[in-house]
Amino acid sequence: MQILQPPGWPRPKGYSNGVLAEGRTVHVAGQIGWDASGEIVSDDFAAQFRQVIDNTLAVLAEAGAGPEHVVRMTGYVTGRDEYLAAGRELGEIWKQRMGRNYPAMAFVIVQGLIEPRAKVEIETTAVLPR
């Protein structure tokens, strides 16, 4: 995997502008903050984010992939202020679970998600080496 950083551009914090990867692609459906029984773990944004990452890693593991294989994530959040207020805690959760891998990312503020209590949903693409 190669991080794409155009000359002269400032380094992004917490994500990459682009990633070049070759191999087998794993596509993970949007994950929300529910546990294996289908219950939302908490109404706390950071707690839901933690569960989203754990769910994503569980699906990736089924393909033999881990956080180091993630090349892109697209997140949908229902509250901009809540997302920004949780920033420090989200960073800690990220480091604990994803390490120093910073894929290409986008986060979009949405009016709502299909599951009414969900505050964040993240789709993921990973690439396993051939």
Backbone bond lengths (Angstrom), bond angles and torsions (degrees), N, CA, C in turn:
res aa  C-N    CA-C-N  psi(-1)  N-CA   C-N-CA  omega(-1)  CA-C   N-CA-C  phi
1 M - - - 1.445 - - 1.529 108.33 -
2 Q 1.314 115.63 138.90 1.466 121.48 -179.81 1.524 109.10 -126.39
3 I 1.332 116.25 126.95 1.463 121.31 176.30 1.525 108.04 -78.23
4 L 1.333 117.06 133.85 1.460 122.27 -179.09 1.527 109.06 -100.65
5 Q 1.344 115.60 115.52 1.456 121.98 -177.52 1.524 108.70 -131.88
6 P 1.342 117.70 97.58 1.464 119.86 -178.90 1.537 111.62 -57.23
7 P 1.322 116.82 142.30 1.461 120.91 179.83 1.530 111.64 -57.77
8 G 1.324 114.97 136.26 1.454 120.42 177.30 1.514 115.05 84.27
9 W 1.319 118.88 -13.38 1.460 121.03 178.39 1.519 109.49 -76.73
10 P 1.324 118.50 144.04 1.464 119.54 174.77 1.524 109.67 -68.63
11 R 1.327 115.84 145.70 1.473 119.91 177.83 1.522 109.54 -69.97
12 P 1.322 117.86 127.36 1.461 119.76 176.96 1.533 110.30 -70.17
13 K 1.300 116.13 153.92 1.472 121.14 178.77 1.519 109.33 -103.12
14 G 1.318 116.95 118.38 1.454 121.28 175.90 1.513 115.80 88.93
15 Y 1.323 118.29 1.39 1.460 121.15 177.09 1.523 108.49 -158.96
16 S 1.312 117.47 175.02 1.463 123.27 176.21 1.522 108.97 -116.99
17 N 1.332 116.27 150.97 1.462 120.45 176.32 1.521 111.53 -66.84
18 G 1.306 116.62 -34.42 1.452 121.43 179.96 1.515 110.50 -164.09
19 V 1.326 115.79 160.17 1.461 122.39 -179.72 1.517 108.00 -138.87
20 L 1.323 116.69 130.98 1.455 122.67 174.36 1.526 107.13 -103.85
21 A 1.328 116.28 126.01 1.459 120.67 -179.08 1.523 109.58 -145.39
22 E 1.312 115.62 151.55 1.457 121.36 177.89 1.512 108.41 -133.26
23 G 1.325 116.99 134.68 1.458 120.47 178.85 1.506 111.38 151.05
24 R 1.336 115.51 -155.18 1.463 122.08 179.00 1.523 109.17 -88.07
25 T 1.319 116.49 132.16 1.454 121.99 -175.23 1.526 110.78 -93.74
26 V 1.328 115.07 136.95 1.463 122.50 174.92 1.523 106.82 -117.12
27 H 1.332 117.02 125.65 1.462 122.19 178.96 1.524 107.96 -111.29
28 V 1.321 115.95 121.44 1.461 120.75 179.97 1.528 108.44 -105.71
29 A 1.313 116.27 124.29 1.470 121.65 177.65 1.518 110.04 -58.84
30 G 1.318 115.93 161.05 1.455 120.29 177.51 1.522 110.92 -54.91
31 Q 1.327 115.72 124.42 1.458 121.84 179.28 1.519 108.89 -105.34
32 I 1.329 115.78 141.01 1.456 120.90 176.77 1.528 108.79 -118.47
33 G 1.321 116.37 178.97 1.457 121.22 -173.60 1.511 115.48 -84.02
34 W 1.320 116.34 47.69 1.457 117.85 174.24 1.512 110.99 -109.44
35 D 1.329 114.80 155.57 1.456 121.11 -178.24 1.527 110.19 -88.15
36 A 1.325 115.76 -174.80 1.471 120.97 -176.10 1.534 112.73 -62.50
37 S 1.331 117.37 -20.53 1.472 119.62 178.56 1.523 112.22 -90.66
38 G 1.347 117.45 0.36 1.455 121.19 177.97 1.516 113.84 85.30
39 E 1.331 116.90 17.71 1.462 121.50 179.05 1.525 110.03 -103.16
40 I 1.336 117.52 133.83 1.459 121.69 174.47 1.525 107.63 -62.48
41 V 1.339 117.13 130.29 1.469 121.71 -172.04 1.524 113.29 -72.42
42 S 1.319 118.28 -26.97 1.456 121.34 -175.58 1.525 108.56 -172.40
43 D 1.325 116.27 163.37 1.461 120.01 172.47 1.531 110.52 -92.24
44 D 1.317 117.28 0.42 1.461 123.04 177.59 1.530 109.79 -78.86
45 F 1.336 116.74 130.34 1.463 121.08 -176.53 1.528 111.60 -58.44
46 A 1.321 117.47 -49.14 1.468 120.76 -176.99 1.526 111.53 -63.16
47 A 1.313 117.25 -38.66 1.467 120.36 178.28 1.525 110.60 -63.61
48 Q 1.331 116.64 -40.41 1.458 119.36 176.79 1.525 110.77 -65.98
49 F 1.331 117.29 -41.68 1.467 120.98 178.34 1.524 110.49 -59.30
50 R 1.323 117.42 -45.03 1.471 121.90 178.19 1.527 109.93 -56.56
51 Q 1.347 116.35 -46.05 1.463 120.11 -179.06 1.520 111.27 -66.52
52 V 1.332 117.59 -37.72 1.470 121.48 177.03 1.529 109.86 -58.95
53 I 1.324 116.75 -47.07 1.471 120.42 179.50 1.524 110.05 -63.88
54 D 1.330 117.87 -44.32 1.469 120.42 178.46 1.525 111.29 -60.96
55 N 1.327 117.28 -41.92 1.471 120.62 178.25 1.523 110.91 -63.79
56 T 1.324 115.93 -42.54 1.469 120.97 178.75 1.518 110.25 -60.36
57 L 1.325 116.85 -46.28 1.468 120.57 -179.39 1.521 111.44 -64.89
58 A 1.327 117.85 -33.72 1.468 120.95 177.72 1.526 110.75 -65.35
59 V 1.333 116.73 -42.74 1.471 119.69 178.27 1.533 109.69 -66.27
60 L 1.321 117.24 -44.40 1.469 120.60 178.61 1.529 111.29 -58.31
61 A 1.318 116.62 -40.83 1.471 120.83 -179.09 1.524 111.60 -59.33
62 E 1.334 117.22 -31.48 1.467 120.80 177.87 1.525 111.73 -61.46
63 A 1.334 116.97 -24.28 1.467 121.69 178.60 1.527 111.58 -99.84
64 G 1.329 116.80 4.39 1.460 119.98 -176.96 1.517 112.50 79.33
65 A 1.327 116.86 19.05 1.464 122.00 -178.33 1.524 110.26 -105.69
66 G 1.314 114.54 159.87 1.455 121.04 177.37 1.512 110.04 -136.66
67 P 1.315 117.43 -173.03 1.464 120.60 -177.75 1.524 113.35 -59.86
68 E 1.316 117.07 -29.01 1.470 120.83 -179.58 1.519 113.10 -68.52
69 H 1.330 118.03 -13.07 1.461 122.01 -179.29 1.524 113.39 -96.01
70 V 1.327 117.69 -7.49 1.467 121.89 -177.56 1.527 109.36 -71.27
71 V 1.341 116.01 127.40 1.469 120.89 179.85 1.525 112.68 -114.53
72 R 1.331 117.57 -18.72 1.476 119.93 -177.96 1.515 109.79 -155.16
73 M 1.331 114.93 141.50 1.462 121.70 173.57 1.524 108.18 -138.93
74 T 1.331 115.57 139.69 1.457 121.11 173.17 1.517 106.88 -124.08
75 G 1.317 115.79 121.96 1.457 121.02 -177.70 1.510 111.97 -112.67
76 Y 1.308 115.08 147.56 1.450 122.96 177.80 1.527 106.91 -123.90
77 V 1.317 116.99 122.80 1.457 120.95 -178.92 1.528 109.64 -123.22
78 T 1.326 114.84 145.65 1.461 120.03 -176.01 1.523 113.09 -90.43
79 G 1.327 117.61 -9.60 1.456 119.52 -178.91 1.515 112.13 -146.03
80 R 1.313 116.74 109.95 1.467 121.75 -179.82 1.523 111.44 -58.87
81 D 1.339 117.26 -48.24 1.460 121.01 -177.07 1.524 111.58 -63.45
82 E 1.313 116.11 -41.48 1.465 120.58 178.88 1.534 110.75 -64.15
83 Y 1.317 116.53 -41.96 1.466 122.12 177.01 1.529 110.34 -60.59
84 L 1.315 117.06 -49.62 1.466 120.69 -178.63 1.529 111.67 -65.69
85 A 1.316 117.97 -38.86 1.464 121.47 179.97 1.529 112.06 -64.61
86 A 1.325 117.02 -28.58 1.469 121.63 -178.60 1.530 112.26 -89.73
87 G 1.324 117.47 3.83 1.459 121.88 -171.90 1.512 116.09 -49.23
88 R 1.322 118.17 -49.29 1.473 120.96 -178.60 1.529 111.16 -62.18
89 E 1.333 115.96 -44.90 1.459 120.21 179.58 1.527 111.35 -66.03
90 L 1.339 117.08 -38.01 1.462 120.12 177.56 1.523 110.31 -62.76
91 G 1.330 116.56 -39.70 1.459 120.62 177.19 1.519 112.37 -60.47
92 E 1.319 116.90 -40.78 1.473 120.79 178.30 1.521 111.28 -66.65
93 I 1.322 115.94 -43.25 1.475 120.47 177.39 1.522 109.12 -59.88
94 W 1.334 116.32 -43.98 1.464 121.26 179.63 1.521 110.64 -58.08
95 K 1.318 117.05 -50.60 1.473 121.23 -178.06 1.524 111.11 -60.06
96 Q 1.336 116.87 -41.64 1.463 121.03 -178.49 1.526 112.26 -65.36
97 R 1.316 117.37 -37.10 1.457 120.66 -172.82 1.523 114.38 -103.52
98 M 1.320 116.98 -35.58 1.466 121.24 -175.44 1.531 113.25 -105.02
99 G 1.306 117.10 -13.13 1.462 120.26 179.45 1.516 111.39 70.69
100 R 1.317 115.86 -137.23 1.459 121.62 -176.68 1.524 112.29 -102.58
101 N 1.320 116.96 22.33 1.460 120.90 176.52 1.524 108.45 -87.86
102 Y 1.337 116.06 122.51 1.458 121.72 179.80 1.531 108.68 -123.31
103 P 1.350 116.79 90.65 1.464 120.69 -178.18 1.523 112.11 -72.35
104 A 1.311 115.95 172.50 1.463 120.67 169.51 1.531 106.50 -64.30
105 M 1.333 116.56 133.84 1.465 119.96 -174.79 1.511 112.01 -141.60
106 A 1.316 114.37 152.48 1.459 122.08 169.25 1.521 107.26 -142.84
107 F 1.324 116.08 139.94 1.461 121.38 172.83 1.516 107.92 -122.29
108 V 1.327 116.00 137.37 1.447 122.66 -175.81 1.532 108.42 -125.79
109 I 1.316 116.26 135.25 1.464 120.77 175.35 1.526 107.54 -83.92
110 V 1.341 116.09 128.32 1.458 121.21 -178.72 1.531 109.76 -124.34
111 Q 1.297 115.28 158.81 1.463 120.46 -179.62 1.524 111.29 -68.31
112 G 1.316 116.59 -34.60 1.456 120.20 -179.13 1.513 110.37 -173.93
113 L 1.327 115.23 167.92 1.462 122.39 176.81 1.530 107.91 -117.51
114 I 1.303 117.47 165.29 1.464 121.64 -176.73 1.528 111.16 -59.09
115 E 1.328 117.19 -43.97 1.477 120.98 175.41 1.530 106.76 -80.84
116 P 1.343 118.46 115.23 1.464 121.08 -171.79 1.531 115.65 -56.47
117 R 1.334 119.28 -34.39 1.474 121.21 -178.41 1.519 112.75 -84.92
118 A 1.327 118.09 -10.82 1.469 120.95 -178.35 1.523 109.91 -69.06
119 K 1.338 115.54 134.82 1.459 121.83 179.42 1.517 112.47 -110.17
120 V 1.331 116.39 -15.87 1.463 121.10 -179.41 1.521 108.95 -149.04
121 E 1.326 115.36 140.48 1.464 122.57 174.56 1.514 106.73 -137.19
122 I 1.337 116.82 135.21 1.459 120.59 -177.31 1.518 110.13 -132.15
123 E 1.361 115.10 127.46 1.471 122.56 171.34 1.530 107.54 -95.21
124 T 1.319 116.13 147.83 1.466 120.00 -175.37 1.525 111.41 -136.89
125 T 1.318 115.33 142.83 1.459 121.68 170.54 1.517 108.05 -122.76
126 A 1.313 115.76 132.77 1.462 122.39 177.98 1.522 108.41 -126.48
127 V 1.323 116.33 156.46 1.463 121.37 177.35 1.511 108.22 -130.30
128 L 1.347 115.22 121.37 1.455 122.08 175.67 1.515 109.21 -91.81
129 P 1.325 118.18 135.64 1.465 119.08 177.30 1.521 110.94 -60.19
130 R 1.325 116.27 151.17 1.472 119.89 178.77 1.503 110.78 -70.46
